């Protein structure tokens, strides 16, 4: 099975730390970016196995980033999980319409995040 690489695009420090603990707890490799353009460059270079994408990030916002990833043939197959504090009516639809595969409201539910990681990546490798 092996370790998978998870890119977390998040401009909030405490959310980034929380996600990194969960990802590493699941025995995966954690990559982080704090804005959309950095994230785009990182995705192209590192080809992560999954992207956790905050929608409200500086520069290129999360929805625009998701659209770019999903229209790039080399990157379109990478699952993109939107994480956002925008939980108003229509926000989930906007995220999915932009190409996100899943939508996780904030504050993040640790169990829900673990469950999404497992469903997309399989169970952690036994060490």
KOLGU-4560 file (N, C-alpha, C; in nm, 3 decimals, padded with zeros to 5 digits):
<recs>
<n_xx: 00.084 n_yy: -00.120 n_zz: 00.000 ca_xx: 00.000 ca_yy: 00.000 ca_zz: 00.000 c_xx: 00.088 c_yy: 00.125 c_zz: 00.000 mol: A seq: 1 type: UNK>
<n_xx: 00.180 n_yy: 00.136 n_zz: 00.096 ca_xx: 00.274 ca_yy: 00.249 ca_zz: 00.098 c_xx: 00.210 c_yy: 00.379 c_zz: 00.144 mol: A seq: 2 type: UNK>
<n_xx: 00.297 n_yy: 00.473 n_zz: 00.173 ca_xx: 00.252 ca_yy: 00.605 ca_zz: 00.218 c_xx: 00.199 c_yy: 00.685 c_zz: 00.101 mol: A seq: 3 type: UNK>
<n_xx: 00.097 n_yy: 00.761 n_zz: 00.126 ca_xx: 00.043 ca_yy: 00.850 ca_zz: 00.024 c_xx: 00.082 c_yy: 00.992 c_zz: 00.059 mol: A seq: 4 type: UNK>
<n_xx: 00.078 n_yy: 01.078 n_zz: -00.040 ca_xx: 00.111 ca_yy: 01.218 ca_zz: -00.015 c_xx: -00.016 c_yy: 01.301 c_zz: -00.019 mol: A seq: 5 type: UNK>
<n_xx: -00.037 n_yy: 01.375 n_zz: 00.089 ca_xx: -00.156 ca_yy: 01.458 ca_zz: 00.103 c_xx: -00.111 c_yy: 01.604 c_zz: 00.103 mol: A seq: 6 type: UNK>
<n_xx: -00.167 n_yy: 01.682 n_zz: 00.013 ca_xx: -00.139 ca_yy: 01.825 ca_zz: 00.013 c_xx: -00.254 c_yy: 01.896 c_zz: 00.082 mol: A seq: 7 type: UNK>
<n_xx: -00.221 n_yy: 01.976 n_zz: 00.183 ca_xx: -00.321 ca_yy: 02.057 ca_zz: 00.251 c_xx: -00.298 c_yy: 02.202 c_zz: 00.211 mol: A seq: 8 type: UNK>
<n_xx: -00.399 n_yy: 02.263 n_zz: 00.149 ca_xx: -00.391 ca_yy: 02.403 ca_zz: 00.110 c_xx: -00.475 c_yy: 02.481 c_zz: 00.210 mol: A seq: 9 type: UNK>
<n_xx: -00.408 n_yy: 02.557 n_zz: 00.295 ca_xx: -00.475 ca_yy: 02.614 ca_zz: 00.412 c_xx: -00.395 c_yy: 02.735 c_zz: 00.461 mol: A seq: 10 type: UNK>
<n_xx: -00.462 n_yy: 02.848 n_zz: 00.483 ca_xx: -00.386 ca_yy: 02.966 ca_zz: 00.530 c_xx: -00.399 c_yy: 02.988 c_zz: 00.680 mol: A seq: 11 type: UNK>
<n_xx: -00.466 n_yy: 02.898 n_zz: 00.748 ca_xx: -00.481 ca_yy: 02.911 ca_zz: 00.893 c_xx: -00.387 c_yy: 02.810 c_zz: 00.962 mol: A seq: 12 type: UNK>
<n_xx: -00.296 n_yy: 02.864 n_zz: 01.042 ca_xx: -00.195 ca_yy: 02.781 ca_zz: 01.108 c_xx: -00.250 c_yy: 02.666 c_zz: 01.190 mol: A seq: 13 type: UNK>
<n_xx: -00.351 n_yy: 02.695 n_zz: 01.273 ca_xx: -00.398 ca_yy: 02.588 ca_zz: 01.361 c_xx: -00.470 c_yy: 02.480 c_zz: 01.281 mol: A seq: 14 type: UNK>
<n_xx: -00.541 n_yy: 02.517 n_zz: 01.175 ca_xx: -00.602 ca_yy: 02.414 ca_zz: 01.089 c_xx: -00.494 c_yy: 02.331 c_zz: 01.019 mol: A seq: 15 type: UNK>
<n_xx: -00.389 n_yy: 02.398 n_zz: 00.973 ca_xx: -00.279 ca_yy: 02.329 ca_zz: 00.905 c_xx: -00.215 c_yy: 02.227 c_zz: 01.001 mol: A seq: 16 type: UNK>
<n_xx: -00.192 n_yy: 02.269 n_zz: 01.126 ca_xx: -00.131 ca_yy: 02.178 ca_zz: 01.224 c_xx: -00.222 c_yy: 02.060 c_zz: 01.253 mol: A seq: 17 type: UNK>
<n_xx: -00.351 n_yy: 02.088 n_zz: 01.268 ca_xx: -00.448 ca_yy: 01.980 ca_zz: 01.295 c_xx: -00.445 c_yy: 01.878 c_zz: 01.181 mol: A seq: 18 type: UNK>
<n_xx: -00.453 n_yy: 01.926 n_zz: 01.057 ca_xx: -00.454 ca_yy: 01.836 ca_zz: 00.942 c_xx: -00.323 c_yy: 01.757 c_zz: 00.935 mol: A seq: 19 type: UNK>
<n_xx: -00.211 n_yy: 01.824 n_zz: 00.960 ca_xx: -00.083 ca_yy: 01.752 ca_zz: 00.951 c_xx: -00.076 c_yy: 01.640 c_zz: 01.056 mol: A seq: 20 type: UNK>
<n_xx: -00.129 n_yy: 01.666 n_zz: 01.175 ca_xx: -00.130 ca_yy: 01.559 ca_zz: 01.278 c_xx: -00.216 c_yy: 01.441 c_zz: 01.233 mol: A seq: 21 type: UNK>
<n_xx: -00.331 n_yy: 01.471 n_zz: 01.174 ca_xx: -00.420 ca_yy: 01.363 ca_zz: 01.131 c_xx: -00.357 c_yy: 01.284 c_zz: 01.016 mol: A seq: 22 type: UNK>
<n_xx: -00.301 n_yy: 01.356 n_zz: 00.918 ca_xx: -00.239 ca_yy: 01.291 ca_zz: 00.803 c_xx: -00.122 c_yy: 01.203 c_zz: 00.848 mol: A seq: 23 type: UNK>
<n_xx: -00.037 n_yy: 01.258 n_zz: 00.935 ca_xx: 00.076 ca_yy: 01.180 ca_zz: 00.983 c_xx: 00.032 c_yy: 01.065 c_zz: 01.074 mol: A seq: 24 type: UNK>
<n_xx: -00.076 n_yy: 01.088 n_zz: 01.148 ca_xx: -00.132 ca_yy: 00.980 ca_zz: 01.230 c_xx: -00.183 c_yy: 00.865 c_zz: 01.146 mol: A seq: 25 type: UNK>
<n_xx: -00.224 n_yy: 00.896 n_zz: 01.024 ca_xx: -00.269 ca_yy: 00.792 ca_zz: 00.930 c_xx: -00.150 c_yy: 00.735 c_zz: 00.852 mol: A seq: 26 type: UNK>
<n_xx: -00.029 n_yy: 00.776 n_zz: 00.887 ca_xx: 00.095 ca_yy: 00.728 ca_zz: 00.826 c_xx: 00.112 c_yy: 00.773 c_zz: 00.681 mol: A seq: 27 type: UNK>
<n_xx: 00.062 n_yy: 00.892 n_zz: 00.650 ca_xx: 00.083 ca_yy: 00.947 ca_zz: 00.516 c_xx: 00.179 c_yy: 01.064 c_zz: 00.525 mol: A seq: 28 type: UNK>
<n_xx: 00.229 n_yy: 01.105 n_zz: 00.410 ca_xx: 00.321 ca_yy: 01.218 ca_zz: 00.403 c_xx: 00.240 c_yy: 01.346 c_zz: 00.387 mol: A seq: 29 type: UNK>
<n_xx: 00.277 n_yy: 01.449 n_zz: 00.464 ca_xx: 00.203 ca_yy: 01.575 ca_zz: 00.463 c_xx: 00.278 c_yy: 01.681 c_zz: 00.384 mol: A seq: 30 type: UNK>
<n_xx: 00.208 n_yy: 01.747 n_zz: 00.292 ca_xx: 00.263 ca_yy: 01.863 ca_zz: 00.221 c_xx: 00.170 c_yy: 01.979 c_zz: 00.250 mol: A seq: 31 type: UNK>
<n_xx: 00.224 n_yy: 02.098 n_zz: 00.265 ca_xx: 00.137 ca_yy: 02.213 ca_zz: 00.294 c_xx: 00.165 c_yy: 02.330 c_zz: 00.202 mol: A seq: 32 type: UNK>
<n_xx: 00.059 n_yy: 02.405 n_zz: 00.171 ca_xx: 00.073 ca_yy: 02.530 ca_zz: 00.096 c_xx: -00.027 c_yy: 02.628 c_zz: 00.155 mol: A seq: 33 type: UNK>
<n_xx: 00.011 n_yy: 02.757 n_zz: 00.161 ca_xx: -00.078 ca_yy: 02.854 ca_zz: 00.224 c_xx: -00.152 c_yy: 02.943 c_zz: 00.125 mol: A seq: 34 type: UNK>
<n_xx: -00.124 n_yy: 02.927 n_zz: -00.005 ca_xx: -00.201 ca_yy: 03.005 ca_zz: -00.103 c_xx: -00.215 c_yy: 02.924 c_zz: -00.232 mol: A seq: 35 type: UNK>
<n_xx: -00.306 n_yy: 02.970 n_zz: -00.317 ca_xx: -00.343 ca_yy: 02.894 ca_zz: -00.436 c_xx: -00.233 c_yy: 02.875 c_zz: -00.537 mol: A seq: 36 type: UNK>
<n_xx: -00.153 n_yy: 02.979 n_zz: -00.561 ca_xx: -00.050 ca_yy: 02.967 ca_zz: -00.665 c_xx: 00.063 c_yy: 02.875 c_zz: -00.620 mol: A seq: 37 type: UNK>
<n_xx: 00.100 n_yy: 02.885 n_zz: -00.493 ca_xx: 00.201 ca_yy: 02.794 ca_zz: -00.438 c_xx: 00.149 c_yy: 02.650 c_zz: -00.448 mol: A seq: 38 type: UNK>
<n_xx: 00.022 n_yy: 02.633 n_zz: -00.414 ca_xx: -00.039 ca_yy: 02.500 ca_zz: -00.418 c_xx: -00.036 c_yy: 02.443 c_zz: -00.560 mol: A seq: 39 type: UNK>
<n_xx: -00.070 n_yy: 02.526 n_zz: -00.658 ca_xx: -00.072 ca_yy: 02.480 ca_zz: -00.797 c_xx: 00.067 c_yy: 02.432 c_zz: -00.840 mol: A seq: 40 type: UNK>
<n_xx: 00.169 n_yy: 02.510 n_zz: -00.806 ca_xx: 00.307 ca_yy: 02.472 ca_zz: -00.841 c_xx: 00.346 c_yy: 02.343 c_zz: -00.771 mol: A seq: 41 type: UNK>
<n_xx: 00.306 n_yy: 02.330 n_zz: -00.645 ca_xx: 00.338 ca_yy: 02.211 ca_zz: -00.565 c_xx: 00.269 c_yy: 02.087 c_zz: -00.622 mol: A seq: 42 type: UNK>
<n_xx: 00.144 n_yy: 02.101 n_zz: -00.662 ca_xx: 00.071 ca_yy: 01.988 ca_zz: -00.719 c_xx: 00.140 c_yy: 01.941 c_zz: -00.846 mol: A seq: 43 type: UNK>
<n_xx: 00.179 n_yy: 02.037 n_zz: -00.929 ca_xx: 00.246 ca_yy: 01.999 ca_zz: -01.055 c_xx: 00.378 c_yy: 01.928 c_zz: -01.028 mol: A seq: 44 type: UNK>
<n_xx: 00.451 n_yy: 01.974 n_zz: -00.927 ca_xx: 00.582 ca_yy: 01.916 ca_zz: -00.897 c_xx: 00.572 c_yy: 01.784 c_zz: -00.822 mol: A seq: 45 type: UNK>
<n_xx: 00.483 n_yy: 01.777 n_zz: -00.723 ca_xx: 00.480 ca_yy: 01.661 ca_zz: -00.633 c_xx: 00.375 c_yy: 01.556 c_zz: -00.668 mol: A seq: 46 type: UNK>
<n_xx: 00.275 n_yy: 01.593 n_zz: -00.749 ca_xx: 00.166 ca_yy: 01.500 ca_zz: -00.784 c_xx: 00.111 c_yy: 01.427 c_zz: -00.659 mol: A seq: 47 type: UNK>
<n_xx: 00.052 n_yy: 01.500 n_zz: -00.564 ca_xx: 00.002 ca_yy: 01.435 ca_zz: -00.442 c_xx: -00.112 c_yy: 01.337 c_zz: -00.474 mol: A seq: 48 type: UNK>
<n_xx: -00.139 n_yy: 01.249 n_zz: -00.379 ca_xx: -00.245 ca_yy: 01.149 ca_zz: -00.398 c_xx: -00.382 c_yy: 01.204 c_zz: -00.362 mol: A seq: 49 type: UNK>
<n_xx: -00.383 n_yy: 01.314 n_zz: -00.285 ca_xx: -00.509 ca_yy: 01.374 ca_zz: -00.244 c_xx: -00.482 c_yy: 01.518 c_zz: -00.203 mol: A seq: 50 type: UNK>
<n_xx: -00.580 n_yy: 01.606 n_zz: -00.228 ca_xx: -00.564 ca_yy: 01.747 ca_zz: -00.192 c_xx: -00.678 c_yy: 01.788 c_zz: -00.100 mol: A seq: 51 type: UNK>
<n_xx: -00.641 n_yy: 01.843 n_zz: 00.016 ca_xx: -00.740 ca_yy: 01.902 ca_zz: 00.108 c_xx: -00.732 c_yy: 02.051 c_zz: 00.084 mol: A seq: 52 type: UNK>
<n_xx: -00.839 n_yy: 02.108 n_zz: 00.035 ca_xx: -00.835 ca_yy: 02.244 ca_zz: -00.017 c_xx: -00.927 c_yy: 02.338 c_zz: 00.057 mol: A seq: 53 type: UNK>
<n_xx: -00.867 n_yy: 02.434 n_zz: 00.127 ca_xx: -00.946 ca_yy: 02.540 ca_zz: 00.190 c_xx: -00.993 c_yy: 02.631 c_zz: 00.076 mol: A seq: 54 type: UNK>
<n_xx: -01.118 n_yy: 02.670 n_zz: 00.078 ca_xx: -01.173 ca_yy: 02.751 ca_zz: -00.031 c_xx: -01.130 c_yy: 02.898 c_zz: -00.018 mol: A seq: 55 type: UNK>
<n_xx: -01.121 n_yy: 02.947 n_zz: 00.105 ca_xx: -01.084 ca_yy: 03.088 ca_zz: 00.126 c_xx: -00.935 c_yy: 03.103 c_zz: 00.150 mol: A seq: 56 type: UNK>
<n_xx: -00.859 n_yy: 03.097 n_zz: 00.041 ca_xx: -00.713 ca_yy: 03.112 ca_zz: 00.052 c_xx: -00.672 c_yy: 03.232 c_zz: -00.031 mol: A seq: 57 type: UNK>
<n_xx: -00.558 n_yy: 03.293 n_zz: 00.005 ca_xx: -00.513 ca_yy: 03.411 ca_zz: -00.070 c_xx: -00.467 c_yy: 03.374 c_zz: -00.212 mol: A seq: 58 type: UNK>
<n_xx: -00.460 n_yy: 03.476 n_zz: -00.296 ca_xx: -00.413 ca_yy: 03.455 ca_zz: -00.433 c_xx: -00.524 c_yy: 03.390 c_zz: -00.514 mol: A seq: 59 type: UNK>
<n_xx: -00.493 n_yy: 03.277 n_zz: -00.568 ca_xx: -00.590 ca_yy: 03.200 ca_zz: -00.645 c_xx: -00.680 c_yy: 03.131 c_zz: -00.544 mol: A seq: 60 type: UNK>
<n_xx: -00.812 n_yy: 03.161 n_zz: -00.543 ca_xx: -00.894 ca_yy: 03.098 ca_zz: -00.438 c_xx: -00.918 c_yy: 02.950 c_zz: -00.467 mol: A seq: 61 type: UNK>
<n_xx: -00.971 n_yy: 02.882 n_zz: -00.365 ca_xx: -00.985 ca_yy: 02.736 ca_zz: -00.372 c_xx: -01.070 c_yy: 02.688 c_zz: -00.489 mol: A seq: 62 type: UNK>
<n_xx: -01.179 n_yy: 02.759 n_zz: -00.518 ca_xx: -01.266 ca_yy: 02.715 ca_zz: -00.628 c_xx: -01.194 c_yy: 02.729 c_zz: -00.762 mol: A seq: 63 type: UNK>
<n_xx: -01.121 n_yy: 02.840 n_zz: -00.780 ca_xx: -01.047 ca_yy: 02.858 ca_zz: -00.905 c_xx: -00.936 c_yy: 02.754 c_zz: -00.916 mol: A seq: 64 type: UNK>
<n_xx: -00.871 n_yy: 02.726 n_zz: -00.804 ca_xx: -00.765 ca_yy: 02.625 ca_zz: -00.805 c_xx: -00.824 c_yy: 02.488 c_zz: -00.842 mol: A seq: 65 type: UNK>
<n_xx: -00.937 n_yy: 02.453 n_zz: -00.781 ca_xx: -01.001 ca_yy: 02.324 ca_zz: -00.813 c_xx: -01.034 c_yy: 02.316 c_zz: -00.962 mol: A seq: 66 type: UNK>
<n_xx: -01.087 n_yy: 02.425 n_zz: -01.017 ca_xx: -01.120 ca_yy: 02.426 ca_zz: -01.161 c_xx: -00.997 c_yy: 02.403 c_zz: -01.245 mol: A seq: 67 type: UNK>
<n_xx: -00.887 n_yy: 02.470 n_zz: -01.208 ca_xx: -00.763 ca_yy: 02.454 ca_zz: -01.286 c_xx: -00.711 c_yy: 02.311 c_zz: -01.280 mol: A seq: 68 type: UNK>
<n_xx: -00.717 n_yy: 02.253 n_zz: -01.160 ca_xx: -00.667 ca_yy: 02.116 ca_zz: -01.144 c_xx: -00.751 c_yy: 02.020 c_zz: -01.227 mol: A seq: 69 type: UNK>
<n_xx: -00.883 n_yy: 02.039 n_zz: -01.224 ca_xx: -00.972 ca_yy: 01.945 ca_zz: -01.291 c_xx: -00.972 c_yy: 01.961 c_zz: -01.443 mol: A seq: 70 type: UNK>
<n_xx: -00.919 n_yy: 02.074 n_zz: -01.494 ca_xx: -00.912 ca_yy: 02.089 ca_zz: -01.639 c_xx: -00.773 c_yy: 02.054 c_zz: -01.691 mol: A seq: 71 type: UNK>
<n_xx: -00.683 n_yy: 02.014 n_zz: -01.602 ca_xx: -00.549 ca_yy: 01.973 ca_zz: -01.642 c_xx: -00.547 c_yy: 01.820 c_zz: -01.645 mol: A seq: 72 type: UNK>
<n_xx: -00.533 n_yy: 01.765 n_zz: -01.765 ca_xx: -00.545 ca_yy: 01.619 ca_zz: -01.781 c_xx: -00.451 c_yy: 01.542 c_zz: -01.688 mol: A seq: 73 type: UNK>
<n_xx: -00.332 n_yy: 01.597 n_zz: -01.663 ca_xx: -00.237 ca_yy: 01.525 ca_zz: -01.579 c_xx: -00.272 c_yy: 01.527 c_zz: -01.431 mol: A seq: 74 type: UNK>
<n_xx: -00.359 n_yy: 01.620 n_zz: -01.391 ca_xx: -00.389 ca_yy: 01.638 ca_zz: -01.248 c_xx: -00.535 c_yy: 01.608 c_zz: -01.215 mol: A seq: 75 type: UNK>
<n_xx: -00.618 n_yy: 01.595 n_zz: -01.317 ca_xx: -00.763 ca_yy: 01.585 ca_zz: -01.295 c_xx: -00.804 c_yy: 01.465 c_zz: -01.210 mol: A seq: 76 type: UNK>
<n_xx: -00.722 n_yy: 01.361 n_zz: -01.209 ca_xx: -00.762 ca_yy: 01.240 ca_zz: -01.136 c_xx: -00.733 c_yy: 01.250 c_zz: -00.986 mol: A seq: 77 type: UNK>
<n_xx: -00.661 n_yy: 01.354 n_zz: -00.943 ca_xx: -00.629 ca_yy: 01.368 ca_zz: -00.799 c_xx: -00.756 c_yy: 01.412 c_zz: -00.726 mol: A seq: 78 type: UNK>
<n_xx: -00.800 n_yy: 01.335 n_zz: -00.625 ca_xx: -00.920 ca_yy: 01.378 ca_zz: -00.550 c_xx: -00.895 c_yy: 01.510 c_zz: -00.477 mol: A seq: 79 type: UNK>
<n_xx: -00.993 n_yy: 01.599 n_zz: -00.486 ca_xx: -00.984 ca_yy: 01.728 ca_zz: -00.418 c_xx: -01.098 c_yy: 01.735 c_zz: -00.317 mol: A seq: 80 type: UNK>
<n_xx: -01.063 n_yy: 01.752 n_zz: -00.190 ca_xx: -01.162 ca_yy: 01.762 ca_zz: -00.083 c_xx: -01.167 c_yy: 01.908 c_zz: -00.038 mol: A seq: 81 type: UNK>
<n_xx: -01.279 n_yy: 01.973 n_zz: -00.058 ca_xx: -01.294 ca_yy: 02.112 ca_zz: -00.015 c_xx: -01.313 c_yy: 02.116 c_zz: 00.135 mol: A seq: 82 type: UNK>
<n_xx: -01.240 n_yy: 02.204 n_zz: 00.202 ca_xx: -01.263 ca_yy: 02.227 ca_zz: 00.345 c_xx: -01.294 c_yy: 02.374 c_zz: 00.360 mol: A seq: 83 type: UNK>
<n_xx: -01.409 n_yy: 02.405 n_zz: 00.415 ca_xx: -01.445 ca_yy: 02.545 ca_zz: 00.423 c_xx: -01.538 c_yy: 02.575 c_zz: 00.538 mol: A seq: 84 type: UNK>
<n_xx: -01.525 n_yy: 02.696 n_zz: 00.589 ca_xx: -01.616 ca_yy: 02.742 ca_zz: 00.694 c_xx: -01.743 c_yy: 02.799 c_zz: 00.630 mol: A seq: 85 type: UNK>
<n_xx: -01.744 n_yy: 02.810 n_zz: 00.497 ca_xx: -01.866 ca_yy: 02.855 ca_zz: 00.428 c_xx: -01.963 c_yy: 02.738 c_zz: 00.422 mol: A seq: 86 type: UNK>
<n_xx: -02.061 n_yy: 02.740 n_zz: 00.508 ca_xx: -02.155 ca_yy: 02.628 ca_zz: 00.507 c_xx: -02.295 c_yy: 02.679 c_zz: 00.480 mol: A seq: 87 type: UNK>
<n_xx: -02.303 n_yy: 02.784 n_zz: 00.404 ca_xx: -02.435 ca_yy: 02.837 ca_zz: 00.369 c_xx: -02.494 c_yy: 02.754 c_zz: 00.257 mol: A seq: 88 type: UNK>
<n_xx: -02.623 n_yy: 02.770 n_zz: 00.239 ca_xx: -02.691 ca_yy: 02.700 ca_zz: 00.133 c_xx: -02.622 c_yy: 02.730 c_zz: 00.000 mol: A seq: 89 type: UNK>
<n_xx: -02.591 n_yy: 02.627 n_zz: -00.075 ca_xx: -02.531 ca_yy: 02.649 ca_zz: -00.206 c_xx: -02.379 c_yy: 02.639 c_zz: -00.204 mol: A seq: 90 type: UNK>
<n_xx: -02.316 n_yy: 02.649 n_zz: -00.086 ca_xx: -02.169 ca_yy: 02.642 ca_zz: -00.082 c_xx: -02.119 c_yy: 02.504 c_zz: -00.123 mol: A seq: 91 type: UNK>
<n_xx: -02.185 n_yy: 02.401 n_zz: -00.072 ca_xx: -02.144 ca_yy: 02.264 ca_zz: -00.107 c_xx: -02.153 c_yy: 02.245 c_zz: -00.259 mol: A seq: 92 type: UNK>
<n_xx: -02.265 n_yy: 02.291 n_zz: -00.316 ca_xx: -02.287 ca_yy: 02.276 ca_zz: -00.460 c_xx: -02.178 c_yy: 02.351 c_zz: -00.540 mol: A seq: 93 type: UNK>
<n_xx: -02.144 n_yy: 02.471 n_zz: -00.493 ca_xx: -02.040 ca_yy: 02.548 ca_zz: -00.563 c_xx: -01.907 c_yy: 02.474 c_zz: -00.561 mol: A seq: 94 type: UNK>
<n_xx: -01.875 n_yy: 02.413 n_zz: -00.448 ca_xx: -01.749 ca_yy: 02.339 ca_zz: -00.438 c_xx: -01.749 c_yy: 02.219 c_zz: -00.532 mol: A seq: 95 type: UNK>
<n_xx: -01.859 n_yy: 02.145 n_zz: -00.533 ca_xx: -01.866 ca_yy: 02.026 ca_zz: -00.617 c_xx: -01.867 c_yy: 02.065 c_zz: -00.765 mol: A seq: 96 type: UNK>
<n_xx: -01.935 n_yy: 02.173 n_zz: -00.795 ca_xx: -01.942 ca_yy: 02.220 ca_zz: -00.932 c_xx: -01.805 c_yy: 02.265 c_zz: -00.984 mol: A seq: 97 type: UNK>
<n_xx: -01.722 n_yy: 02.317 n_zz: -00.894 ca_xx: -01.587 ca_yy: 02.360 ca_zz: -00.932 c_xx: -01.495 c_yy: 02.241 c_zz: -00.954 mol: A seq: 98 type: UNK>
<n_xx: -01.542 n_yy: 02.121 n_zz: -00.919 ca_xx: -01.462 ca_yy: 02.001 ca_zz: -00.943 c_xx: -01.416 c_yy: 01.930 c_zz: -00.817 mol: A seq: 99 type: UNK>
<n_xx: -01.451 n_yy: 01.983 n_zz: -00.700 ca_xx: -01.413 ca_yy: 01.913 ca_zz: -00.576 c_xx: -01.489 c_yy: 01.781 c_zz: -00.569 mol: A seq: 100 type: UNK>
<n_xx: -01.421 n_yy: 01.680 n_zz: -00.516 ca_xx: -01.483 ca_yy: 01.547 ca_zz: -00.508 c_xx: -01.565 c_yy: 01.530 c_zz: -00.382 mol: A seq: 101 type: UNK>
<n_xx: -01.537 n_yy: 01.613 n_zz: -00.284 ca_xx: -01.601 ca_yy: 01.597 ca_zz: -00.154 c_xx: -01.597 c_yy: 01.732 c_zz: -00.084 mol: A seq: 102 type: UNK>
<n_xx: -01.680 n_yy: 01.747 n_zz: 00.018 ca_xx: -01.691 ca_yy: 01.875 ca_zz: 00.087 c_xx: -01.692 c_yy: 01.850 c_zz: 00.237 mol: A seq: 103 type: UNK>
<n_xx: -01.599 n_yy: 01.910 n_zz: 00.307 ca_xx: -01.591 ca_yy: 01.895 ca_zz: 00.454 c_xx: -01.607 c_yy: 02.031 c_zz: 00.519 mol: A seq: 104 type: UNK>
<n_xx: -01.715 n_yy: 02.051 n_zz: 00.595 ca_xx: -01.730 ca_yy: 02.181 ca_zz: 00.662 c_xx: -01.629 c_yy: 02.197 c_zz: 00.776 mol: A seq: 105 type: UNK>
<n_xx: -01.596 n_yy: 02.323 n_zz: 00.805 ca_xx: -01.512 ca_yy: 02.354 ca_zz: 00.922 c_xx: -01.602 c_yy: 02.404 c_zz: 01.032 mol: A seq: 106 type: UNK>
<n_xx: -01.568 n_yy: 02.390 n_zz: 01.158 ca_xx: -01.444 ca_yy: 02.326 ca_zz: 01.202 c_xx: -01.440 c_yy: 02.179 c_zz: 01.161 mol: A seq: 107 type: UNK>
<n_xx: -01.321 n_yy: 02.133 n_zz: 01.125 ca_xx: -01.306 ca_yy: 01.997 ca_zz: 01.075 c_xx: -01.340 c_yy: 01.895 c_zz: 01.182 mol: A seq: 108 type: UNK>
<n_xx: -01.412 n_yy: 01.794 n_zz: 01.141 ca_xx: -01.442 ca_yy: 01.681 ca_zz: 01.229 c_xx: -01.331 c_yy: 01.578 c_zz: 01.203 mol: A seq: 109 type: UNK>
<n_xx: -01.251 n_yy: 01.552 n_zz: 01.306 ca_xx: -01.134 ca_yy: 01.465 ca_zz: 01.289 c_xx: -01.174 c_yy: 01.328 c_zz: 01.238 mol: A seq: 110 type: UNK>
<n_xx: -01.278 n_yy: 01.270 n_zz: 01.294 ca_xx: -01.319 ca_yy: 01.136 ca_zz: 01.250 c_xx: -01.364 c_yy: 01.136 c_zz: 01.104 mol: A seq: 111 type: UNK>
<n_xx: -01.435 n_yy: 01.242 n_zz: 01.068 ca_xx: -01.482 ca_yy: 01.252 ca_zz: 00.930 c_xx: -01.365 c_yy: 01.265 c_zz: 00.833 mol: A seq: 112 type: UNK>
<n_xx: -01.267 n_yy: 01.344 n_zz: 00.872 ca_xx: -01.148 ca_yy: 01.361 ca_zz: 00.788 c_xx: -01.074 c_yy: 01.228 c_zz: 00.776 mol: A seq: 113 type: UNK>
<n_xx: -01.056 n_yy: 01.158 n_zz: 00.887 ca_xx: -00.989 ca_yy: 01.027 ca_zz: 00.882 c_xx: -01.065 c_yy: 00.932 c_zz: 00.790 mol: A seq: 114 type: UNK>
<n_xx: -01.196 n_yy: 00.937 n_zz: 00.801 ca_xx: -01.278 ca_yy: 00.846 ca_zz: 00.722 c_xx: -01.267 c_yy: 00.878 c_zz: 00.572 mol: A seq: 115 type: UNK>
<n_xx: -01.260 n_yy: 01.007 n_zz: 00.538 ca_xx: -01.242 ca_yy: 01.046 ca_zz: 00.397 c_xx: -01.105 c_yy: 01.003 c_zz: 00.347 mol: A seq: 116 type: UNK>
<n_xx: -01.001 n_yy: 01.025 n_zz: 00.429 ca_xx: -00.867 ca_yy: 00.982 ca_zz: 00.388 c_xx: -00.866 c_yy: 00.832 c_zz: 00.361 mol: A seq: 117 type: UNK>
<n_xx: -00.928 n_yy: 00.757 n_zz: 00.450 ca_xx: -00.928 ca_yy: 00.611 ca_zz: 00.434 c_xx: -01.008 c_yy: 00.568 c_zz: 00.312 mol: A seq: 118 type: UNK>
<n_xx: -01.121 n_yy: 00.636 n_zz: 00.287 ca_xx: -01.202 ca_yy: 00.591 ca_zz: 00.174 c_xx: -01.134 c_yy: 00.623 c_zz: 00.041 mol: A seq: 119 type: UNK>
<n_xx: -01.056 n_yy: 00.731 n_zz: 00.035 ca_xx: -00.987 ca_yy: 00.765 ca_zz: -00.090 c_xx: -00.853 c_yy: 00.695 c_zz: -00.104 mol: A seq: 120 type: UNK>
<n_xx: -00.787 n_yy: 00.666 n_zz: 00.009 ca_xx: -00.649 ca_yy: 00.618 ca_zz: 00.002 c_xx: -00.630 c_yy: 00.477 c_zz: 00.055 mol: A seq: 121 type: UNK>
<n_xx: -00.735 n_yy: 00.420 n_zz: 00.109 ca_xx: -00.718 ca_yy: 00.289 ca_zz: 00.171 c_xx: -00.669 c_yy: 00.307 c_zz: 00.314 mol: A seq: 122 type: UNK>
<n_xx: -00.661 n_yy: 00.196 n_zz: 00.386 ca_xx: -00.619 ca_yy: 00.205 ca_zz: 00.526 c_xx: -00.469 c_yy: 00.227 c_zz: 00.535 mol: A seq: 123 type: UNK>
<n_xx: -00.425 n_yy: 00.285 n_zz: 00.646 ca_xx: -00.281 ca_yy: 00.312 ca_zz: 00.659 c_xx: -00.200 c_yy: 00.183 c_zz: 00.651 mol: A seq: 124 type: UNK>
<n_xx: -00.080 n_yy: 00.198 n_zz: 00.599 ca_xx: 00.009 ca_yy: 00.082 ca_zz: 00.589 c_xx: 00.048 c_yy: 00.038 c_zz: 00.729 mol: A seq: 125 type: UNK>
<n_xx: 00.056 n_yy: -00.091 n_zz: 00.749 ca_xx: 00.100 ca_yy: -00.143 ca_zz: 00.879 c_xx: 00.252 c_yy: -00.124 c_zz: 00.886 mol: A seq: 126 type: UNK>
<n_xx: 00.297 n_yy: -00.069 n_zz: 00.999 ca_xx: 00.443 ca_yy: -00.048 ca_zz: 01.008 c_xx: 00.502 c_yy: -00.148 c_zz: 01.105 mol: A seq: 127 type: UNK>
</recs>
